[in-house]
Amino acid sequence: MKLTQFISYAILSLSGVQAATLNGPCTGARGAPGICISTSSCTKAGGSYISNACPGLPIGIKCCSKTSCGDGGNCRFTSACSSGNTQAGLCPGPSSFQCCLPKASGGGKFPPPKIPAVGRCKKTAVDGAKKIVAAHPGMVREIFCIRDCPCPSNSEHCCGLATDMMCTSEAGEYSKLTWHGIVKKRDRDAFGRVMAEWVMNHRKILNLKYVIWGQRIWNPSLDKVSPWTNWRQMEDRGSITQNHW
């Protein structure tokens, strides 16, 4: 076995081909920046893959690339993003492979939102909101907590135990902020998914019961950690707001 490994390495070296590494760089279709990951992870995140570009790795590991993300961006390693303007949650692979956006585009630029006061809105909800906002500067426009309804109820808002993070302009449509170039409607998807998956991954420090975004729900007592696209589908409640877009 040791001899076989040595011969394989020698052949690769002599032919000028470097063995690839899992989650390492590769060159995708038409020269696009790529990453060596499983084909299933690639397609789930909206990427496409080519064969024979990740030498030395198992057959299920291919060179995955995604040439369009965010507003005029493409997926590449953050170290290779010359604009320095990257957006997580839009690309396949690990956190080092993100959406590289133009300098003048993307990025959250909302002013810091008003945090609900502890009172009718319970401390656990307020503390969670503070952590989410701190981790996503400029992405949250407004926060809602308490709803005028009896407690207990079928909504955690009635008891002050849930918060809604608004991450777009007014009512999901264009506002004055948009016309000044501060934020665009597409940020609903870019910001929302990033925050939703962050909440899932930080469920313990948030004392999380469940998280909803984009008409999908994730519950730590029922579901495995997975990308938002694999969360449980919810019924259509008839509006962008009610469906948590």
N, C-alpha and C positions, 0 to 999 in steps of 0.2 A: 504493500500500500504506500509506503514512504517513497519507494522508487517511482511508482506511478505518478504521485504528486509532483515529484521533482521533474519528471519528463514533461508533464503538462506545463509546468511553469517555464521550463526551458524553451519549449516550442513557442509559447506566447511571447517570450522575450525576444527570441530570434526573429519572429515575424513582425516585430514592432507593435504588437497589440498589447495594451495594458489590461489586466484583469480589472473588471468593474467592481464596485462595492454596493451593497444594499443601501438605499437612500443616498447614493452618491450621484455625481453628475454624469450626463451622457448627452449625445446630440440626437435630437428627435427628427421627425419628418421636416424636410426642407430647411434643415439647419437650426431648428428651434431649440432653445435651452430645454433640457430634459432631466428627468430623475429616474433612477432605477428602482422601481417598486412593483408590487404585484399588479397584475392586469385588473383584478377586481377592484383594488383601491383606486386605480387610475380611472376606470370608467365610472365608478360611483361619484367621483369628484368632477366629472365632466371632461376628463382628459382623453387623449387618444394615444395609442402606443404603436411602436414598430419593433420588429424582431431584429436580432443580431446586432444590437447596439449596446448590450450589457454583457460582454463576454465573461465567461467563468462563473456566471450565476445560474441558479436553477431555472428550468424552462418556463416557470410561471412568473418570472421576474423579467419585465420588459422596460424599454425606455419610454417613459410617459412624458408627454408635453401638453400644454394648454396655451394656445396662442392668443386667447382673448379672455380677459377678466376685467371686472370693474368698469371704469369709464376710460377706455383707450389703453388699458394695460395688458400685460402678458405675464405668464408665470415664469419665474426664474429664482435662483438662489438669491437671498437678500444681499449677500456679499457682492453680487454682480449687478445690483440695481443702481445704476449711476445717478438716478434722481434722488435716491434716498427716501422716496415716498412709497412705502409698501403697505399692503392691506392683507391681514391674515384672514383665514377661513374661506378663501376663494379658490385655492389651488390644491391639487393632490399632493400627498406626501407629508413630511414632517414640517414643523414650524419654520425651518430654515428655508423652505421653498414657498414663496409668497407671490402675491400679485404686485408687480412693479408698475406703478402709475406715473404718468408725467408729473413734473413738478407743479404745474398749475392746476392739476386735477386731483380730485379725491381728497380723502382725509377729513376727519370730523372737525368742524369749526363752529359748533354751537357754543354759546357762552355757558358757563357752569349753571346747571339747573337748580332751582330751589328744592332743597331736601325737605320732605314732610316733617313736621314736628312730632315728637313722641307724645302720645296722648291717645286719641281715638285710633291713630295709626300706631300699632304696637312697636316696641323697641326692636324686636327681632326683624321686622320688616324695614324699619328705618336704617338699622345697621347694615342690612343686606343691600339696600339701595346705595348707601355710601360706598360700599366696597365695589359695587358694579360701576358706579360713576368714576371712581378713582382709577379703575382698571381700563376705562374707555374714555379718556378725556376728549371732549368735543363731540361725542357721538350721541349724547342724550339731550334732547330738547326740553323735555318736561317729564315730571313724575307724578303719577296719581296713586293714591292709596285707598282712602276710605270711601265707601259708597253709602248713600243714604238708604239703607235697607235693614231689616231685622237681623240680629245675630242671636243664635246661629242661623245659618242659611246655606244654600247650595253654592254661595260665592264667598271666598275668603275675604273679599273686599268689604263685606258687611261687618266683619269683625276686625278689620284693620290689619289683617295678616298677609296681604298680598300687595304688590306694587306693579304698576304698569310703566314701562319705560318707553317714551315716545322718541323715536330716533329718525323721524323725517320732518319735513315742513308740515304746516297745518293740515290736519285731516288726510294725510297721505298725498296731498296735492301741492302744487307750487305756491310758495309764499313770497313775501318781499325779500326774504333771505336768499331765495333762489336767484332772483333777478340781480342781486348784487354779487352773484357768483360764489356765495358762501357754502351752499349745500344743494345737492341735486336730488331729484326723486329716486334715482337709482340707489341712493344711500340706504333706503328702506331695506333692501336685500343685503347689501354689503355689511351695514352696521348690525342689522337685526340678527342675522345668522351668527356673526362673530360673537355677539353678546350672549345669544341663547346657548351656544356650545360652551362658551366660557362659564356660564352659570352651571351647566351640567358638570363640567370638569372641576368646579369649585363648590360642589354641593355641600360638602361637610362644613366649610367655614361659613356658608350662608344658611345653614340649618334648613336646607331646601326640602319642600314637600313635592313640588312639581314645577316645571317650566313649560310655557306655551309660546310658540312663535310660528307664524306662517301656517296656521291651521294644523299644526302637529304638536303633540304633547310628549313630554318625557318625565317619568316618575322614577326616582331612585329605588323605590321598593318593588317596582315591577319590571323595569327595563335595564338592559345592559348599556354601557357607555358606547355610543355610536354616533356617526355624523347625523346632522339634522335630517337628511334625506331618508334615514332609516327610522325616524321616530314614528310613533303611532299617529295615523291620520285621524282628524276630528271631523265632525259633521260640519257642513256649510251653514254658518249662522247668518248669512245674508249680507254682510258688509265687511269692508277692509278692517274696520276697527274691531268688530265682533270676532272676526277670524284671526285677530292678532297678527296682522301684517304690518 
